[in-house]
């Protein structure tokens, strides 16, 4: 990702998953905080997993909704997929719902 090192500065790890990590980063030119999902291709063993990743890319490229993270850019190298995405400062909606145990109908209408 040498060319992208000029575009983005990695700040910290936000989370880890089966195939890689999500990093908080900054877009150098704008100063905007972003998230970069880094998937290691070597960890993607099953064809079904690769199909799901390609489907995620396809869906995120098409969907535009205020409650769905925006995908800004996909970078693919021999070893990695990099999803450059909007940074959700307050975290994931699923974590918020789990922590609250349940949402009132009024509150849930804001999200769904």
DSSP file (Angstrom, degrees, kcal/mol; ACC not computed):
  #  RESIDUE AA STRUCTURE BP1 BP2  ACC     N-H-->O    O-->H-N    N-H-->O    O-->H-N    TCO  KAPPA ALPHA  PHI   PSI    X-CA   Y-CA   Z-CA
    1    1 A X     >        0   0    0      0, 0.0     4,-1.4     0, 0.0     3,-0.1   0.000 360.0 360.0 360.0  32.1    0.0    0.0    0.0
    2    2 A X  T  4  +     0   0    0      1,-0.2     4,-0.5     2,-0.2     3,-0.4   0.886 360.0  48.1 -60.0 -43.8    3.0    2.3   -0.6
    3    3 A X  T >4 S+     0   0    0      1,-0.2     3,-1.0     2,-0.2     4,-0.4   0.881 111.1  52.4 -63.6 -37.0    1.2    4.7   -2.8
    4    4 A X  G >> S+     0   0    0      1,-0.3     4,-2.8     2,-0.2     3,-1.0   0.731  90.4  75.9 -73.7 -22.0   -1.7    4.9   -0.3
    5    5 A X  G 3< S+     0   0    0     -4,-1.4    -1,-0.3    -3,-0.4    -2,-0.2   0.794  94.6  53.0 -58.9 -25.0    0.7    5.7    2.5
    6    6 A X  G <4 S+     0   0    0     -3,-1.0    -1,-0.3    -4,-0.5    -2,-0.2   0.765 113.9  42.2 -77.4 -26.1    0.8    9.2    1.0
    7    7 A X  T <4 S+     0   0    0     -3,-1.0    21,-3.0    -4,-0.4    22,-0.4   0.811 120.0  33.2 -88.0 -34.1   -3.0    9.4    1.1
    8    8 A X  E  <  -A   27   0A   0     -4,-2.8     2,-0.5    19,-0.2    19,-0.2  -0.939  57.4-155.2-131.8 145.5   -3.7    7.9    4.5
    9    9 A X  E     -A   26   0A   0     17,-2.2    17,-2.0    -2,-0.3     2,-0.3  -0.987  23.9-133.9-118.7 122.3   -2.1    7.8    7.9
   10   10 A X  E     +A   25   0A   0     -2,-0.5    15,-0.3    15,-0.2     3,-0.1  -0.588  26.2 176.3 -75.3 131.8   -3.0    4.9   10.1
   11   11 A X  E     -     0   0A   0     13,-3.3     2,-0.3     1,-0.4    14,-0.2   0.841  53.5 -31.7-103.9 -50.2   -3.8    6.0   13.7
   12   12 A X  E     -A   24   0A   0     12,-1.4    12,-3.2     0, 0.0     2,-0.5  -0.985  61.5 -88.0-164.8 166.6   -5.0    2.9   15.7
   13   13 A X  E     -A   23   0A   0     -2,-0.3    10,-0.3    10,-0.2     3,-0.1  -0.736  29.9-178.4 -85.7 129.6   -6.7   -0.4   15.5
   14   14 A X  E     -     0   0A   0      8,-3.3     2,-0.3    -2,-0.5     9,-0.2   0.770  63.3 -23.8 -94.4 -33.8  -10.5   -0.3   16.0
   15   15 A X  E     -A   22   0A   0      7,-1.6     7,-2.6     2,-0.0    -1,-0.3  -0.990  51.7-128.6-169.9 168.8  -11.2   -4.0   15.8
   16   16 A X  E     +A   21   0A   0     -2,-0.3     5,-0.2     5,-0.2     2,-0.2  -0.960  23.9 174.5-131.1 148.1  -10.2   -7.4   14.6
   17   17 A X        -     0   0    0      3,-3.2     3,-0.1    -2,-0.3    -2,-0.0  -0.702  49.5 -76.0-137.5-169.8  -12.1  -10.1   12.7
   18   18 A X  S    S+     0   0    0     -2,-0.2     3,-0.1     1,-0.2    21,-0.0   0.839 126.9  28.7 -61.6 -36.4  -11.6  -13.4   11.1
   19   19 A X  S    S-     0   0    0      1,-0.1    21,-3.3    25,-0.0     2,-0.3   0.496 127.0 -51.1-109.1  -6.1   -9.8  -12.1    8.0
   20   20 A X  E     - B   0  39A   0     19,-0.2    -3,-3.2    -3,-0.1     2,-0.3  -0.942  63.6 -61.1 170.1-148.3   -8.1   -9.0    9.3
   21   21 A X  E     -AB  16  38A   0     17,-1.6    17,-3.5    -2,-0.3     2,-0.5  -0.862  23.8-132.3-133.3 161.1   -8.4   -5.7   11.2
   22   22 A X  E     -AB  15  37A   0     -7,-2.6    -8,-3.3    -2,-0.3    -7,-1.6  -0.988  29.0-165.2-115.8 127.6  -10.2   -2.3   11.0
   23   23 A X  E     -AB  13  36A   0     13,-2.7    13,-2.8    -2,-0.5     2,-0.4  -0.878  20.3-129.8-114.4 142.1   -7.9    0.7   11.5
   24   24 A X  E     +AB  12  35A   0    -12,-3.2   -13,-3.3    -2,-0.4   -12,-1.4  -0.757  43.2 166.1 -81.6 136.8   -8.8    4.3   12.3
   25   25 A X  E     -AB  10  34A   0      9,-2.8     9,-2.7    -2,-0.4     2,-0.4  -0.860  31.5-124.4-143.7 175.5   -6.9    6.5    9.8
   26   26 A X  E     -AB   9  33A   0    -17,-2.0   -17,-2.2    -2,-0.3     2,-0.7  -0.995  19.4-127.6-130.3 134.8   -6.8   10.0    8.5
   27   27 A X  E  >  -A    8   0A   0      5,-2.9     4,-3.0    -2,-0.4     5,-0.3  -0.724  24.9-146.9 -77.2 117.7   -7.0   11.2    4.9
   28   28 A X  T  4 S+     0   0    0    -21,-3.0    -1,-0.2    -2,-0.7   -20,-0.1   0.889  89.6  46.3 -59.8 -46.4   -3.9   13.3    4.6
   29   29 A X  T  4 S+     0   0    0    -22,-0.4    -1,-0.2     1,-0.2   -21,-0.1   0.884 126.2  27.0 -68.6 -38.5   -5.2   15.9    2.2
   30   30 A X  T  4 S-     0   0    0      2,-0.1    -2,-0.2    -3,-0.1    -1,-0.2   0.696  92.6-132.4 -97.5 -20.4   -8.6   16.6    3.9
   31   31 A X     <  +     0   0    0     -4,-3.0     2,-0.2     1,-0.3    -3,-0.1   0.500  54.8 150.3  78.2   3.8   -7.7   15.7    7.5
   32   32 A X        -     0   0    0     -5,-0.3    -5,-2.9    -6,-0.1     2,-0.3  -0.475  48.8-122.4 -72.9 136.4  -10.9   13.6    7.6
   33   33 A X  E     +B   26   0A   0     -7,-0.2    54,-0.7    -2,-0.2     2,-0.3  -0.600  40.5 170.8 -74.2 138.7  -11.0   10.6    9.9
   34   34 A X  E     -BC  25  86A   0     -9,-2.7    -9,-2.8    -2,-0.3     2,-0.4  -0.853  29.7-122.6-137.5 172.7  -11.7    7.4    8.1
   35   35 A X  E     -BC  24  85A   0     50,-2.7    50,-3.5    -2,-0.3     2,-0.5  -0.965  16.5-159.3-119.0 140.9  -11.8    3.7    8.7
   36   36 A X  E     -BC  23  84A   0    -13,-2.8   -13,-2.7    -2,-0.4     2,-0.6  -0.964   4.6-156.0-122.6 115.2   -9.7    1.2    6.7
   37   37 A X  E     -BC  22  83A   0     46,-2.5    46,-2.7    -2,-0.5     2,-0.6  -0.808  13.0-162.5 -88.5 120.1  -10.8   -2.5    6.8
   38   38 A X  E     -BC  21  82A   0    -17,-3.5   -17,-1.6    -2,-0.6     2,-0.5  -0.917   6.0-171.4-111.8 112.4   -7.8   -4.6    5.9
   39   39 A X  E     -BC  20  81A   0     42,-2.7    42,-2.0    -2,-0.6     2,-0.6  -0.904  17.4-139.2-107.1 126.6   -8.5   -8.1    4.9
   40   40 A X  E >>  - C   0  80A   0    -21,-3.3     3,-1.2    -2,-0.5     4,-0.5  -0.743   4.7-152.3 -85.1 120.0   -5.6  -10.6    4.5
   41   41 A X  G >4 S+     0   0    0     38,-2.8     3,-1.2    -2,-0.6    -1,-0.2   0.826  92.9  64.7 -61.2 -32.3   -6.2  -12.7    1.4
   42   42 A X  G 34 S+     0   0    0     37,-0.5    -1,-0.3     1,-0.3    38,-0.1   0.772  99.6  53.4 -63.5 -25.7   -4.2  -15.6    2.9
   43   43 A X  G <4 S+     0   0    0     -3,-1.2     2,-1.3   -24,-0.2    -1,-0.3   0.628  86.9  88.1 -82.6 -14.4   -6.8  -15.9    5.6
   44   44 A X    <<  +     0   0    0     -3,-1.2    -1,-0.1    -4,-0.5   -25,-0.0  -0.706  49.5 156.7 -88.8  93.6   -9.6  -16.3    3.1
   45   45 A X        +     0   0    0     -2,-1.3     2,-0.3     4,-0.0    -1,-0.2   0.846  47.3  67.0 -89.5 -37.8   -9.6  -20.0    2.6
   46   46 A X  S  > S-     0   0    0      1,-0.1     4,-1.6     4,-0.0     3,-0.3  -0.636  71.7-136.9 -94.6 143.6  -13.1  -20.8    1.3
   47   47 A X  H  > S+     0   0    0     -2,-0.3     4,-2.3     1,-0.2     5,-0.2   0.864 106.8  60.7 -60.6 -36.6  -14.5  -19.7   -2.0
   48   48 A X  H  > S+     0   0    0      1,-0.2     4,-2.2     2,-0.2    -1,-0.2   0.872 102.4  52.0 -59.5 -37.7  -17.8  -18.9   -0.1
   49   49 A X  H  > S+     0   0    0     -3,-0.3     4,-2.1     2,-0.2    -1,-0.2   0.912 109.3  48.5 -66.0 -42.1  -15.9  -16.4    2.0
   50   50 A X  H  X S+     0   0    0     -4,-1.6     4,-2.5     1,-0.2    -2,-0.2   0.887 109.9  52.7 -64.7 -38.6  -14.4  -14.7   -1.1
   51   51 A X  H  X S+     0   0    0     -4,-2.3     4,-2.3     2,-0.2    -2,-0.2   0.914 109.0  49.9 -62.0 -43.0  -17.9  -14.6   -2.6
   52   52 A X  H  X S+     0   0    0     -4,-2.2     4,-2.5     2,-0.2    -2,-0.2   0.890 110.7  49.5 -63.4 -39.6  -19.2  -12.9    0.5
   53   53 A X  H  X S+     0   0    0     -4,-2.1     4,-2.2     2,-0.2    -2,-0.2   0.932 111.8  47.3 -65.9 -45.4  -16.4  -10.3    0.4
   54   54 A X  H  X S+     0   0    0     -4,-2.5     4,-2.3     1,-0.2    -2,-0.2   0.876 112.1  51.3 -62.9 -36.7  -17.1   -9.5   -3.2
   55   55 A X  H  X S+     0   0    0     -4,-2.3     4,-2.8     2,-0.2     5,-0.2   0.911 107.8  52.4 -66.3 -42.1  -20.8   -9.2   -2.5
   56   56 A X  H  X S+     0   0    0     -4,-2.5     4,-2.7     1,-0.2     5,-0.2   0.921 110.2  48.8 -58.7 -44.5  -20.1   -6.8    0.4
   57   57 A X  H  X S+     0   0    0     -4,-2.2     4,-1.9     1,-0.2    -2,-0.2   0.942 112.2  48.4 -59.1 -48.8  -18.1   -4.7   -2.0
   58   58 A X  H  X S+     0   0    0     -4,-2.3     4,-1.0     1,-0.2    -2,-0.2   0.915 114.3  45.1 -59.9 -46.0  -20.8   -4.7   -4.6
   59   59 A X  H >X S+     0   0    0     -4,-2.8     4,-2.2     1,-0.2     3,-0.9   0.936 111.9  50.9 -66.2 -47.3  -23.6   -3.8   -2.0
   60   60 A X  H 3< S+     0   0    0     -4,-2.7    11,-0.5     1,-0.3    -1,-0.2   0.818 107.1  55.2 -63.2 -29.6  -21.6   -1.0   -0.4
   61   61 A X  H 3< S+     0   0    0     -4,-1.9    -1,-0.3    -5,-0.2    -2,-0.2   0.787 116.0  37.9 -70.4 -26.6  -20.8    0.5   -3.8
   62   62 A X  H << S+     0   0    0     -4,-1.0     2,-0.4    -3,-0.9    -2,-0.2   0.752  98.2  85.5 -96.1 -27.6  -24.6    0.7   -4.5
   63   63 A X     <  +     0   0    0     -4,-2.2     2,-0.4    -5,-0.1    -4,-0.0  -0.617  45.3 177.0 -88.6 131.8  -26.1    1.6   -1.2
   64   64 A X        +     0   0    0     -2,-0.4     2,-0.3     6,-0.1     5,-0.1  -0.903  23.4 137.4-133.2 104.2  -26.4    5.2   -0.1
   65   65 A X    >   -     0   0    0     -2,-0.4     3,-1.8     3,-0.4    -2,-0.0  -0.993  57.5-123.3-148.0 142.3  -28.2    5.7    3.2
   66   66 A X  T 3  S+     0   0    0     -2,-0.3     4,-0.1     1,-0.3    -1,-0.1   0.747 112.4  48.4 -62.2 -22.6  -27.4    7.9    6.2
   67   67 A X  T 3  S+     0   0    0     44,-0.1     2,-0.4     2,-0.1    -1,-0.3   0.273  99.0  78.8-101.6  11.2  -27.3    4.9    8.6
   68   68 A X  S <  S-     0   0    0     -3,-1.8    -3,-0.4    -8,-0.0     0, 0.0  -0.980  89.6-108.4-121.3 131.2  -25.0    2.8    6.4
   69   69 A X        -     0   0    0     -2,-0.4     2,-0.3     1,-0.1    -2,-0.1  -0.263  34.3-123.6 -56.8 134.9  -21.3    3.4    6.3
   70   70 A X        -     0   0    0     -4,-0.1    16,-2.7    -6,-0.1     2,-0.6  -0.637  13.2-140.9 -81.8 137.9  -20.1    4.9    3.0
   71   71 A X  E     +D   85   0A   0    -11,-0.5    14,-0.2    -2,-0.3     3,-0.1  -0.898  21.7 177.5 -97.6 118.8  -17.4    3.0    1.1
   72   72 A X  E     -     0   0A   0     12,-2.8     2,-0.3    -2,-0.6    13,-0.2   0.849  60.5  -7.5 -89.7 -38.7  -15.0    5.6   -0.4
   73   73 A X  E     -D   84   0A   0     11,-1.7    11,-3.1     2,-0.0     2,-0.5  -0.993  49.7-145.8-161.1 146.4  -12.5    3.3   -2.1
   74   74 A X  E     -D   83   0A   0     -2,-0.3     2,-0.5     9,-0.2     9,-0.2  -0.983  16.3-172.2-116.4 130.5  -11.4   -0.3   -2.6
   75   75 A X  E     -D   82   0A   0      7,-2.6     7,-3.1    -2,-0.5     2,-0.5  -0.990   3.5-170.1-121.9 126.7   -7.7   -1.1   -2.9
   76   76 A X  E     +D   81   0A   0     -2,-0.5     5,-0.2     5,-0.2     2,-0.2  -0.969   9.2 170.1-120.0 128.6   -6.7   -4.6   -3.8
   77   77 A X        -     0   0    0      3,-2.9    -2,-0.0    -2,-0.5     5,-0.0  -0.627  53.2 -89.1-118.8-177.3   -3.1   -5.9   -3.8
   78   78 A X  S    S+     0   0    0     -2,-0.2     3,-0.1     1,-0.2    -2,-0.0   0.832 126.5  26.2 -61.8 -31.6   -1.7   -9.4   -4.1
   79   79 A X  S    S+     0   0    0      1,-0.1   -38,-2.8   -38,-0.1   -37,-0.5   0.655 121.3  36.4-107.1 -19.8   -2.0   -9.9   -0.3
   80   80 A X  E     -C   40   0A   0    -40,-0.2    -3,-2.9   -39,-0.1     2,-0.4  -0.916  50.7-144.9-139.1 157.3   -4.8   -7.6    0.9
   81   81 A X  E     -CD  39  76A   0    -42,-2.0   -42,-2.7    -2,-0.3     2,-0.5  -0.983  23.9-162.6-109.7 133.9   -8.2   -6.0    0.3
   82   82 A X  E     -CD  38  75A   0     -7,-3.1    -7,-2.6    -2,-0.4     2,-0.7  -0.980   3.8-165.2-118.1 118.9   -8.4   -2.4    1.7
   83   83 A X  E     -CD  37  74A   0    -46,-2.7   -46,-2.5    -2,-0.5     2,-0.7  -0.912   7.4-158.2-101.6 110.2  -11.9   -1.0    2.2
   84   84 A X  E     +CD  36  73A   0    -11,-3.1   -12,-2.8    -2,-0.7   -11,-1.7  -0.818  30.2 166.7 -91.1 115.9  -11.5    2.8    2.8
   85   85 A X  E     -CD  35  71A   0    -50,-3.5   -50,-2.7    -2,-0.7   -14,-0.2  -0.796  41.5 -79.4-133.1 165.4  -14.7    3.7    4.6
   86   86 A X  E     -C   34   0A   0    -16,-2.7     2,-0.5    -2,-0.3   -52,-0.2  -0.357  49.7-119.6 -59.0 142.4  -16.5    6.4    6.5
   87   87 A X        -     0   0    0    -54,-0.7     2,-1.0   -53,-0.0     3,-0.1  -0.796  15.0-149.8 -91.3 125.3  -15.5    6.5   10.2
   88   88 A X    >   -     0   0    0     -2,-0.5     3,-2.0     1,-0.2   -54,-0.0  -0.797  10.9-169.4 -95.6  95.9  -18.3    5.9   12.7
   89   89 A X  T 3  S+     0   0    0     -2,-1.0    -1,-0.2     1,-0.3     3,-0.1   0.807  84.1  47.5 -58.8 -33.4  -17.2    7.9   15.6
   90   90 A X  T 3  S-     0   0    0      1,-0.3    -1,-0.3    -3,-0.1     2,-0.1   0.321 112.2-121.5 -94.6   9.6  -19.8    6.5   18.0
   91   91 A X    <   -     0   0    0     -3,-2.0    -1,-0.3     4,-0.1     2,-0.2  -0.344  51.9 -19.7  89.0-167.7  -19.1    2.8   17.0
   92   92 A X     >  -     0   0    0      1,-0.1     4,-1.8    -3,-0.1     3,-0.2  -0.547  47.2-136.1 -84.0 141.9  -21.4    0.2   15.5
   93   93 A X  H  > S+     0   0    0     -2,-0.2     4,-2.5     1,-0.2     5,-0.2   0.875 105.7  58.1 -60.8 -38.9  -25.1    0.3   15.7
   94   94 A X  H  > S+     0   0    0      1,-0.2     4,-2.4     2,-0.2    -1,-0.2   0.886 106.0  48.8 -61.8 -38.5  -25.3   -3.4   16.7
   95   95 A X  H  > S+     0   0    0      2,-0.2     4,-2.5     1,-0.2    -1,-0.2   0.904 110.0  52.0 -66.4 -41.5  -23.1   -2.7   19.7
   96   96 A X  H  X S+     0   0    0     -4,-1.8     4,-1.7     2,-0.2    -2,-0.2   0.931 111.7  46.0 -59.3 -46.7  -25.2    0.2   20.8
   97   97 A X  H  X S+     0   0    0     -4,-2.5     4,-1.0     1,-0.2    -2,-0.2   0.915 112.3  50.7 -64.9 -43.4  -28.4   -2.0   20.6
   98   98 A X  H  < S+     0   0    0     -4,-2.4     3,-0.5     1,-0.2    -1,-0.2   0.904 110.3  49.9 -60.8 -41.6  -26.7   -4.8   22.5
   99   99 A X  H  < S+     0   0    0     -4,-2.5    -1,-0.2     1,-0.2    -2,-0.2   0.829 112.2  46.8 -67.8 -32.0  -25.6   -2.5   25.2
  100  100 A X  H  < S-     0   0    0     -4,-1.7     2,-1.9    -5,-0.2    -1,-0.2   0.620  97.6-143.3 -82.3 -13.2  -29.1   -1.0   25.6
  101  101 A X  S  < S+     0   0    0     -4,-1.0     2,-0.3    -3,-0.5    -1,-0.1  -0.283  75.1   4.5  75.6 -49.6  -30.6   -4.5   25.6
  102  102 A X  S    S-     0   0    0     -2,-1.9     2,-0.3    -3,-0.1    -4,-0.0  -0.982  71.1-130.8-156.5 158.8  -33.6   -3.1   23.6
  103  103 A X        -     0   0    0     -2,-0.3     2,-0.0     1,-0.0    -6,-0.0  -0.830  26.4-114.0-109.5 148.1  -34.7    0.1   22.0
  104  104 A X     >  -     0   0    0     -2,-0.3     4,-2.7     1,-0.1     5,-0.2  -0.342  33.8-109.4 -68.9 162.4  -38.1    1.8   22.3
  105  105 A X  H  > S+     0   0    0      1,-0.2     4,-1.6     2,-0.2    -1,-0.1   0.902 120.3  52.0 -60.8 -40.4  -40.2    1.9   19.2
  106  106 A X  H  > S+     0   0    0      1,-0.2     4,-0.6     2,-0.2    -1,-0.2   0.924 112.5  44.2 -62.8 -45.3  -39.6    5.7   18.9
  107  107 A X  H >> S+     0   0    0      1,-0.2     3,-1.0     2,-0.2     4,-0.6   0.903 111.0  53.5 -67.8 -40.5  -35.8    5.3   19.2
  108  108 A X  H >X S+     0   0    0     -4,-2.7     4,-2.4     1,-0.3     3,-0.8   0.817  98.5  64.9 -65.7 -29.0  -35.7    2.3   16.8
  109  109 A X  H 3< S+     0   0    0     -4,-1.6    -1,-0.3     1,-0.2    -2,-0.2   0.794  93.5  62.0 -63.3 -27.1  -37.6    4.4   14.2
  110  110 A X  H << S+     0   0    0     -3,-1.0    -1,-0.2    -4,-0.6    -2,-0.2   0.826 115.1  31.6 -65.2 -30.8  -34.6    6.7   14.0
  111  111 A X  H <<        0   0    0     -3,-0.8    -2,-0.2    -4,-0.6    -1,-0.2   0.754 360.0 360.0-100.0 -29.0  -32.4    3.9   12.8
  112  112 A X     <        0   0    0     -4,-2.4    -3,-0.2     0, 0.0    -2,-0.2   0.391 360.0 360.0-118.6 360.0  -34.7    1.7   10.8
